[in-house]
Amino acid sequence: VFQILLKTKEQKVSPREIAENIAKNIPANECIERVEIAGPGFINVHLRKDFVSKQLSSLLVNGVQPPAVGKRKKVVVDFSSPNIAKEMHVGHLRSTIIGESMCRLFEFAGYDVLRLNHLGDWGTQFGMLIAHLQDKFPDYLTVSPPIGDLQAFYKESKRRFDTEEEFKKRAYQCVVLLQSKNPDFIKAWELICDVSRKEFQKIYNCLDVTIIERGESFYHDMMKDIVKEFEDKGFVQVDDGRKIVFVPGFPVPLTIMKSDGGYTYDTSDLAALKHRLCEEKADILIYVVDSGQSVHLQTVFAAGQMIGWYDPKVTRVSHAAFGVVLGEDKKKFKTRSGDTVRLVDLLEEGLKRAMDKLKDKERDKVLTAEELKAAQTSVAFGCIKYADLSHNRLNDYVFSFDKMLDDRGNTAAYLLYAFTRIRAIARLASIDEQMLRKAAREEVLILDHEKEWKLGKCILRFPEILQKILEDLLLHTLCDYLYELATTFTEFYDNCYCVEKDRQSGE
């Protein structure tokens, strides 16, 4: 303000005078107790305690009110998206955890959420898998093939594809037959997909993830029309037999048809985009995909605008990008032998470490076997999820079990500890939700102690944190807030009596 006055009106007033003028002109209101001028012109605003107290009581009675959505809007979130016949690895972990959390966030805020798993379940690799299946389990049509290790099966078929010319030819024929919907080949494809699906589901169960499968195959029949639509509008150029589309502002064109007449990722991604916009009628589309796909996705989104499927002012289409997972050596997270880390192994290791930690704390001596198991899974999977969410998703993050399971600092273990303490206070004082609500309706919350006052103000920031992350989709803001809330609560607990037991009566 000082700078503006100086430039436009050439008035010489000090910043402090301006601050005093502002302070003088704030009308009496229910929120502000007083304002004071500090230093060269800072205005410190002191809230009224009865205002904060009223807000807290209303929060207790009505629960957290998410920001108003208006007409129930539809959100489609595309996340996880592993490939059939390949195991889920640590790279899928981030997409799965971040995507699930975003879905829960939008559901909590009252949106209608569709969670989609865009599986890699179609394409040329199925030719070699089916050809290998026919050789290895010739009676696959009548007897379900006992494929135990799909990863090994994939590697074997890939090795043959790279070294045996005859096999390679047959693999290409298998693709053609699969794409022309030959029933025997569709059956082989379904068998392979089912084996993968069961493996993926184990991981989704561990991480408590709900997701609907709509792989690339779902969009296969729409691709012909996509190519035709781009041709009819005059966007297609032919280059060496390929059909390509240049999108203004993007250096690399989209290839919507290969020279052999096959489709590409570009075609299936365009088909998926159109289906989500025009059939599902989504108001918001979110793609939780690693940063490496950024240019590809932006090109696909821009092509969708160019052809008139959506207007970015009306429909929000976002790429919620994320960085890679690094090992403690700050290099891409790999096993000792240099392979990608299997997600199953990672979750197993988490369970083992969580159990060691619980036994260190002698929890096994006080908990029943069932309770110990429940604590183990809560700690292990909670810590893995929280470690991911508490980092800004745009950055790479270092995966460390030691840090995750540390009960100091901004970790799930610390938050679980704070949460348990709060539950213990309620249990000891024999207070339940109903009693709290009743008290909130009838009594006035007094915030005398500075630590009560600090905690009260911290609690009230929750709805605005939700509003912020609905807009920027950066979930670490919520983790930072929860950590601050837990530490503020701990300060309050250390300074103010909550509940204690009478030694004589045990009351």
C-alpha positions as CSV (number, residue, x, y, z in Angstrom):
1,V,0.0,0.0,0.0
2,F,2.8,2.3,0.9
3,Q,4.5,1.8,-2.5
4,I,1.2,2.4,-4.4
5,L,0.5,5.7,-2.5
6,L,4.1,6.8,-3.2
7,K,3.8,6.1,-7.0
8,T,0.3,7.2,-7.7
9,K,-0.5,10.0,-5.3
10,E,3.1,11.0,-4.5
11,Q,2.0,11.2,-0.9
12,K,4.7,10.8,1.7
13,V,3.2,8.7,4.5
14,S,5.1,6.1,6.5
15,P,4.0,2.5,6.5
16,R,3.3,2.8,10.2
17,E,0.8,5.6,9.6
18,I,-1.0,3.5,7.0
19,A,-1.2,0.6,9.4
20,E,-2.6,2.9,12.1
21,N,-5.3,4.1,9.6
22,I,-6.2,0.5,8.8
23,A,-6.4,-0.5,12.4
24,K,-8.6,2.6,13.3
25,N,-11.1,1.7,10.6
26,I,-11.7,-2.0,11.3
27,P,-15.3,-2.1,12.5
28,A,-16.3,-3.7,15.7
29,N,-17.0,-7.4,14.9
30,E,-17.4,-10.8,16.5
31,C,-14.0,-12.2,15.4
32,I,-11.4,-9.6,16.4
33,E,-10.5,-8.8,20.0
34,R,-7.9,-6.1,19.2
35,V,-5.3,-5.1,16.7
36,E,-1.9,-3.7,17.5
37,I,0.8,-2.1,15.3
38,A,4.2,-3.7,15.6
39,G,7.6,-2.5,14.2
40,P,7.6,-0.5,11.0
41,G,4.0,-1.3,10.2
42,F,2.9,-4.9,10.8
43,I,-0.6,-5.3,12.0
44,N,-1.1,-8.1,14.6
45,V,-4.7,-9.3,14.8
46,H,-5.8,-10.9,18.1
47,L,-8.8,-13.2,17.8
48,R,-11.6,-13.1,20.3
49,K,-11.7,-16.2,22.5
50,D,-15.4,-16.5,22.5
51,F,-15.4,-16.5,18.7
52,V,-12.9,-19.4,18.6
53,S,-14.8,-21.1,21.3
54,K,-18.1,-20.9,19.4
55,Q,-16.4,-22.3,16.2
56,L,-14.9,-25.2,18.1
57,S,-18.3,-26.1,19.7
58,S,-19.9,-26.0,16.3
59,L,-17.1,-28.3,15.0
60,L,-17.8,-30.7,17.8
61,V,-21.6,-30.7,17.2
62,N,-21.6,-30.8,13.4
63,G,-18.3,-32.4,12.6
64,V,-15.9,-30.9,10.0
65,Q,-17.9,-29.3,7.3
66,P,-16.1,-29.7,4.0
67,P,-16.3,-26.8,1.5
68,A,-19.6,-26.7,-0.3
69,V,-19.4,-28.4,-3.7
70,G,-22.8,-27.2,-5.0
71,K,-24.3,-29.6,-7.6
72,R,-22.7,-33.0,-6.8
73,K,-19.7,-33.0,-9.2
74,K,-18.1,-36.1,-10.7
75,V,-14.4,-36.7,-10.3
76,V,-12.6,-39.5,-12.2
77,V,-9.2,-40.4,-10.8
78,D,-6.8,-42.6,-12.9
79,F,-4.2,-44.2,-10.6
80,S,-2.1,-47.3,-9.9
81,S,-2.3,-48.7,-13.5
82,P,0.2,-51.6,-13.4
83,N,0.9,-53.9,-16.4
84,I,-0.6,-57.3,-16.8
85,A,2.1,-60.1,-16.5
86,K,4.5,-57.8,-14.8
87,E,4.7,-57.4,-11.0
88,M,3.8,-54.2,-9.2
89,H,7.0,-52.5,-8.2
90,V,7.9,-49.6,-6.0
91,G,7.0,-47.1,-8.9
92,H,3.4,-48.2,-8.7
93,L,3.4,-47.7,-4.9
94,R,3.3,-43.9,-5.2
95,S,0.5,-43.7,-7.7
96,T,-1.6,-46.2,-5.7
97,I,-1.1,-44.4,-2.4
98,I,-1.5,-40.9,-3.7
99,G,-4.4,-41.8,-5.9
100,E,-6.3,-43.6,-3.2
101,S,-5.8,-40.6,-0.8
102,M,-7.1,-38.1,-3.4
103,C,-10.2,-40.2,-3.9
104,R,-10.9,-40.3,-0.2
105,L,-10.3,-36.5,0.0
106,F,-12.9,-35.8,-2.8
107,E,-15.4,-38.3,-1.3
108,F,-15.1,-36.6,2.0
109,A,-15.8,-33.3,0.3
110,G,-19.0,-34.7,-1.1
111,Y,-17.9,-35.4,-4.7
112,D,-19.0,-38.4,-6.7
113,V,-15.7,-40.3,-7.3
114,L,-14.9,-42.9,-9.9
115,R,-11.6,-44.7,-9.2
116,L,-10.1,-46.1,-12.4
117,N,-7.2,-48.6,-12.8
118,H,-6.0,-48.1,-16.4
119,L,-4.3,-51.5,-16.6
120,G,-1.8,-52.3,-19.4
121,D,-3.8,-55.3,-20.5
122,W,-3.6,-55.0,-24.3
123,G,-0.9,-54.8,-26.9
124,T,1.8,-56.6,-28.7
125,Q,3.4,-58.2,-25.6
126,F,0.3,-60.5,-25.4
127,G,1.3,-62.2,-28.6
128,M,4.5,-63.6,-27.1
129,L,2.7,-64.5,-23.8
130,I,-0.1,-66.4,-25.6
131,A,2.4,-68.2,-27.9
132,H,4.5,-69.3,-24.9
133,L,1.3,-70.3,-23.1
134,Q,0.3,-72.6,-26.0
135,D,3.7,-74.3,-26.0
136,K,4.0,-74.7,-22.3
137,F,0.4,-75.6,-21.4
138,P,-1.1,-77.0,-24.7
139,D,-4.4,-78.0,-22.9
140,Y,-4.9,-74.4,-21.5
141,L,-8.5,-74.3,-22.9
142,T,-9.7,-77.2,-20.7
143,V,-7.2,-77.2,-17.8
144,S,-6.4,-73.9,-16.0
145,P,-2.6,-73.4,-16.5
146,P,-0.7,-73.5,-13.2
147,I,1.3,-70.3,-13.8
148,G,2.8,-69.8,-10.4
149,D,5.3,-67.1,-11.2
150,L,4.0,-64.8,-13.9
151,Q,7.1,-62.7,-13.8
152,A,9.3,-65.7,-14.7
153,F,6.8,-66.7,-17.4
154,Y,7.0,-63.2,-18.9
155,K,10.8,-63.3,-18.9
156,E,10.9,-66.8,-20.6
157,S,8.6,-65.6,-23.3
158,K,10.5,-62.4,-23.8
159,R,13.8,-64.4,-24.1
160,R,12.2,-66.6,-26.8
161,F,10.8,-63.6,-28.6
162,D,14.3,-62.0,-28.8
163,T,16.2,-65.2,-29.8
164,E,13.8,-67.5,-31.8
165,E,12.7,-66.1,-35.2
166,E,9.9,-68.7,-35.6
167,F,8.5,-67.9,-32.2
168,K,8.6,-64.2,-33.0
169,K,6.6,-64.7,-36.2
170,R,4.0,-66.8,-34.3
171,A,3.8,-64.1,-31.6
172,Y,2.9,-61.5,-34.2
173,Q,0.2,-63.8,-35.6
174,C,-1.2,-64.3,-32.1
175,V,-1.6,-60.5,-31.7
176,V,-3.5,-60.3,-34.9
177,L,-5.8,-63.2,-33.8
178,L,-6.3,-61.7,-30.4
179,Q,-7.2,-58.3,-31.9
180,S,-9.7,-59.9,-34.2
181,K,-11.3,-61.4,-31.1
182,N,-10.7,-65.1,-31.9
183,P,-12.4,-66.9,-28.9
184,D,-9.4,-69.3,-28.1
185,F,-7.0,-66.3,-28.0
186,I,-9.4,-64.2,-25.9
187,K,-9.6,-67.2,-23.5
188,A,-5.7,-67.3,-23.3
189,W,-5.6,-63.5,-22.7
190,E,-8.2,-63.7,-20.0
191,L,-6.3,-66.5,-18.2
192,I,-3.1,-64.4,-18.2
193,C,-5.0,-61.3,-17.0
194,D,-6.6,-63.3,-14.1
195,V,-3.3,-64.5,-12.7
196,S,-2.1,-60.9,-12.6
197,R,-5.3,-59.6,-11.1
198,K,-5.1,-61.9,-8.1
199,E,-1.6,-60.7,-7.4
200,F,-2.5,-57.0,-7.7
201,Q,-5.5,-57.6,-5.4
202,K,-3.3,-58.9,-2.6
203,I,-1.5,-55.5,-2.6
204,Y,-4.7,-53.5,-2.8
205,N,-6.0,-55.4,0.2
206,C,-2.9,-54.6,2.2
207,L,-3.0,-50.9,1.4
208,D,-6.9,-50.8,1.8
209,V,-7.3,-49.5,-1.8
210,T,-10.6,-49.7,-3.7
211,I,-10.3,-49.4,-7.5
212,I,-12.3,-50.3,-10.6
213,E,-10.5,-52.0,-13.4
214,R,-10.7,-50.4,-16.9
215,G,-7.7,-51.4,-18.8
216,E,-6.6,-50.4,-22.3
217,S,-8.7,-53.3,-23.7
218,F,-11.8,-51.5,-22.5
219,Y,-11.2,-48.7,-25.0
220,H,-10.0,-50.9,-27.9
221,D,-13.3,-50.8,-29.8
222,M,-13.4,-46.9,-29.6
223,M,-10.1,-46.4,-31.2
224,K,-11.3,-46.7,-34.8
225,D,-13.7,-43.8,-34.2
226,I,-11.0,-41.7,-32.5
227,V,-8.8,-42.0,-35.7
228,K,-11.8,-41.2,-37.9
229,E,-12.8,-38.2,-35.8
230,F,-9.3,-36.7,-36.1
231,E,-9.3,-37.4,-39.8
232,D,-12.7,-35.8,-40.4
233,K,-11.6,-32.6,-38.7
234,G,-8.5,-32.5,-40.8
235,F,-6.0,-32.9,-38.0
236,V,-4.2,-36.1,-39.4
237,Q,-1.0,-36.1,-41.4
238,V,0.5,-39.2,-42.9
239,D,4.2,-39.8,-42.3
240,D,5.9,-43.0,-43.6
241,G,2.6,-44.8,-43.4
242,R,1.9,-43.6,-39.8
243,K,-1.1,-41.4,-39.0
244,I,0.1,-38.5,-36.8
245,V,-1.5,-35.5,-35.2
246,F,0.4,-32.3,-34.4
247,V,-0.9,-30.4,-31.4
248,P,0.0,-26.7,-31.4
249,G,2.7,-25.9,-28.9
250,F,4.0,-29.5,-28.6
251,P,7.1,-30.6,-30.3
252,V,6.3,-34.3,-30.6
253,P,3.2,-35.4,-32.6
254,L,0.8,-38.0,-31.4
255,T,0.9,-41.3,-33.4
256,I,-2.7,-42.5,-33.6
257,M,-2.1,-45.3,-36.0
258,K,1.1,-47.2,-36.8
259,S,2.1,-48.1,-40.4
260,D,0.9,-51.7,-39.9
261,G,-2.6,-50.4,-38.9
262,G,-2.1,-51.0,-35.2
263,Y,-3.0,-48.5,-32.5
264,T,-0.6,-46.9,-29.8
265,Y,-0.7,-45.6,-26.3
266,D,-1.6,-42.3,-27.8
267,T,-4.7,-43.7,-29.3
268,S,-5.8,-45.5,-26.2
269,D,-5.1,-42.5,-24.0
270,L,-7.2,-40.3,-26.3
271,A,-10.0,-42.9,-26.3
272,A,-9.9,-43.0,-22.5
273,L,-9.9,-39.2,-22.3
274,K,-13.0,-38.9,-24.6
275,H,-14.9,-41.7,-22.7
276,R,-14.3,-40.0,-19.3
277,L,-15.4,-36.6,-20.6
278,C,-18.2,-37.5,-22.9
279,E,-19.6,-40.8,-21.5
280,E,-18.8,-40.5,-17.8
281,K,-19.4,-36.7,-18.0
282,A,-16.7,-35.9,-15.5
283,D,-16.3,-32.4,-14.1
284,I,-12.8,-33.1,-12.9
285,L,-10.3,-35.6,-14.3
286,I,-7.1,-36.4,-12.3
287,Y,-4.3,-38.5,-13.7
288,V,-2.0,-39.7,-10.9
289,V,1.0,-40.6,-13.1
290,D,4.8,-40.1,-12.6
291,S,6.4,-36.9,-13.8
292,G,8.1,-38.7,-16.7
293,Q,4.8,-38.9,-18.5
294,S,4.1,-35.1,-18.2
295,V,4.7,-34.1,-21.8
296,H,2.8,-37.0,-23.2
297,L,-0.3,-36.3,-21.0
298,Q,-0.2,-32.5,-21.6
299,T,-0.1,-33.3,-25.4
300,V,-3.1,-35.7,-25.0
301,F,-5.1,-33.1,-22.9
302,A,-4.3,-30.4,-25.5
303,A,-5.5,-32.6,-28.3
304,G,-8.7,-33.2,-26.4
305,Q,-9.2,-29.4,-26.2
306,M,-8.2,-28.9,-29.8
307,I,-10.9,-31.3,-31.1
308,G,-13.5,-29.8,-28.8
309,W,-14.1,-32.5,-26.2
310,Y,-13.8,-30.1,-23.3
311,D,-13.2,-26.5,-22.3
312,P,-10.5,-26.1,-19.6
313,K,-12.5,-23.2,-18.1
314,V,-15.4,-25.6,-17.4
315,T,-13.8,-29.0,-16.9
316,R,-10.7,-29.4,-14.9
317,V,-8.2,-32.0,-16.3
318,S,-5.1,-32.3,-14.2
319,H,-1.9,-34.4,-14.2
320,A,-1.0,-35.0,-10.5
321,A,2.6,-35.8,-11.2
322,F,5.0,-37.3,-8.7
323,G,8.8,-37.9,-8.4
324,V,10.6,-41.3,-8.2
325,V,11.3,-43.4,-5.1
326,L,15.0,-43.3,-4.3
327,G,17.0,-45.7,-2.1
328,E,19.0,-44.5,0.9
329,D,22.0,-44.1,-1.5
330,K,19.9,-41.3,-3.3
331,K,19.8,-43.5,-6.5
332,K,16.7,-45.0,-8.0
333,F,15.4,-47.6,-5.6
334,K,16.6,-51.1,-6.7
335,T,17.4,-54.4,-5.1
336,R,21.1,-55.4,-4.6
337,S,21.1,-57.3,-7.9
338,G,19.9,-54.1,-9.6
339,D,16.3,-55.3,-10.2
340,T,13.3,-53.1,-9.5
341,V,11.9,-53.7,-6.0
342,R,8.8,-55.9,-6.0
343,L,6.0,-54.3,-4.0
344,V,5.1,-57.6,-2.4
345,D,8.6,-57.9,-0.9
346,L,8.5,-54.3,0.3
347,L,5.2,-54.8,2.2
348,E,6.5,-58.0,3.7
349,E,9.7,-56.3,4.9
350,G,7.5,-53.5,6.4
351,L,5.5,-56.1,8.3
352,K,8.6,-57.7,9.6
353,R,10.2,-54.4,10.8
354,A,6.9,-53.3,12.4
355,M,6.7,-56.5,14.4
356,D,10.4,-56.1,15.5
357,K,9.6,-52.6,16.7
358,L,6.5,-53.7,18.6
359,K,8.5,-56.5,20.3
360,D,11.2,-54.0,21.2
361,K,8.5,-52.0,23.0
362,E,7.3,-55.3,24.6
363,R,3.8,-54.9,23.1
364,D,3.7,-58.6,22.5
365,K,3.5,-59.1,26.3
366,V,0.4,-56.9,26.8
367,L,-1.5,-57.5,23.5
368,T,-3.4,-60.6,22.5
369,A,-2.2,-62.3,19.3
370,E,-5.0,-60.8,17.4
371,E,-4.3,-57.2,18.7
372,L,-0.6,-57.6,18.0
373,K,-1.4,-58.6,14.4
374,A,-3.7,-55.6,14.0
375,A,-1.1,-53.3,15.4
376,Q,1.5,-54.8,13.1
377,T,-0.5,-54.1,9.9
378,S,-1.6,-50.6,11.1
379,V,2.0,-49.6,11.8
380,A,3.6,-51.2,8.8
381,F,1.2,-50.1,6.1
382,G,0.3,-46.8,7.9
383,C,4.0,-45.9,8.0
384,I,4.6,-46.8,4.3
385,K,1.6,-44.7,3.2
386,Y,2.3,-41.7,5.4
387,A,6.0,-41.6,4.4
388,D,4.9,-41.2,0.8
389,L,2.2,-38.7,1.5
390,S,4.2,-36.5,3.8
391,H,6.7,-35.6,1.1
392,N,5.8,-33.1,-1.6
393,R,4.7,-35.5,-4.4
394,L,6.5,-33.4,-7.0
395,N,9.9,-34.2,-5.5
396,D,11.7,-37.6,-5.5
397,Y,11.7,-39.2,-2.1
398,V,14.1,-41.4,-0.2
399,F,12.6,-44.7,1.0
400,S,13.8,-45.5,4.5
401,F,12.1,-48.0,6.8
402,D,14.1,-46.6,9.8
403,K,12.8,-43.1,9.2
404,M,9.2,-44.4,8.6
405,L,9.0,-46.4,11.8
406,D,10.6,-43.7,14.0
407,D,8.2,-42.5,16.7
408,R,9.8,-39.1,16.7
409,G,9.2,-36.5,14.0
410,N,6.7,-36.2,11.2
411,T,5.9,-40.0,10.9
412,A,2.8,-42.2,11.1
413,A,4.3,-43.9,14.2
414,Y,4.3,-40.5,16.0
415,L,0.8,-39.7,14.9
416,L,-0.5,-43.1,15.8
417,Y,1.1,-42.6,19.2
418,A,-0.6,-39.2,19.7
419,F,-4.0,-40.6,18.5
420,T,-3.7,-43.6,20.9
421,R,-3.0,-41.2,23.8
422,I,-6.1,-39.1,22.9
423,R,-8.2,-42.3,22.8
424,A,-6.7,-43.4,26.1
425,I,-7.8,-40.1,27.8
426,A,-11.3,-40.6,26.5
427,R,-11.4,-44.2,27.7
428,L,-10.0,-43.4,31.1
429,A,-12.4,-40.5,31.6
430,S,-15.3,-42.7,30.3
431,I,-16.4,-40.1,27.7
432,D,-17.9,-41.0,24.4
433,E,-18.9,-38.9,21.3
434,Q,-22.5,-38.5,22.5
435,M,-21.4,-36.9,25.8
436,L,-18.9,-34.6,24.0
437,R,-21.6,-33.4,21.6
438,K,-24.1,-32.8,24.4
439,A,-21.5,-30.8,26.4
440,A,-20.7,-28.8,23.2
441,R,-24.3,-27.9,22.9
442,E,-24.8,-26.9,26.5
443,E,-21.5,-25.6,27.8
444,V,-19.2,-22.8,26.8
445,L,-15.7,-23.9,26.0
446,I,-13.2,-21.8,28.1
447,L,-9.8,-21.3,26.5
448,D,-7.9,-19.8,29.4
449,H,-4.5,-21.5,29.3
450,E,-2.2,-20.4,26.5
451,K,-1.7,-24.1,25.4
452,E,-5.5,-24.5,25.2
453,W,-5.7,-21.4,23.1
454,K,-3.0,-22.5,20.8
455,L,-4.6,-25.9,20.3
456,G,-8.0,-24.4,19.7
457,K,-6.7,-22.1,16.9
458,C,-4.8,-25.0,15.4
459,I,-7.9,-27.2,15.2
460,L,-9.9,-24.5,13.5
461,R,-7.5,-24.4,10.5
462,F,-8.5,-27.9,9.4
463,P,-11.3,-26.9,6.9
464,E,-9.1,-24.4,5.2
465,I,-6.3,-27.0,4.8
466,L,-8.9,-29.3,3.1
467,Q,-9.9,-26.4,0.8
468,K,-6.3,-25.8,-0.2
469,I,-5.5,-29.4,-1.0
470,L,-8.7,-29.8,-3.1
471,E,-7.3,-27.0,-5.3
472,D,-3.6,-27.9,-5.5
473,L,-3.7,-31.7,-4.8
474,L,-0.6,-31.5,-2.6
475,L,-1.4,-33.9,0.2
476,H,1.8,-33.2,2.2
477,T,0.1,-30.0,3.4
478,L,-2.4,-32.2,5.3
479,C,0.4,-34.3,6.8
480,D,2.3,-31.2,7.9
481,Y,-0.9,-29.9,9.5
482,L,-1.6,-33.2,11.3
483,Y,1.9,-33.2,12.6
484,E,1.5,-29.7,13.9
485,L,-1.8,-30.6,15.5
486,A,-0.3,-33.7,17.2
487,T,2.7,-31.7,18.6
488,T,0.3,-28.8,19.7
489,F,-1.9,-31.4,21.4
490,T,1.2,-32.9,23.1
491,E,2.2,-29.5,24.5
492,F,-1.3,-29.0,25.8
493,Y,-1.3,-32.5,27.4
494,D,2.0,-31.8,29.1
495,N,0.9,-28.5,30.5
496,C,-2.8,-29.0,31.3
497,Y,-4.3,-31.8,33.4
498,C,-6.7,-33.9,31.3
499,V,-7.6,-36.8,33.6
500,E,-6.1,-38.7,36.5
501,K,-6.9,-41.7,38.5
502,D,-7.7,-41.5,42.2
503,R,-5.2,-43.9,43.8
504,Q,-7.6,-45.0,46.6
505,S,-10.8,-45.5,44.7
506,G,-9.4,-46.2,41.2
507,E,-12.1,-43.7,40.0
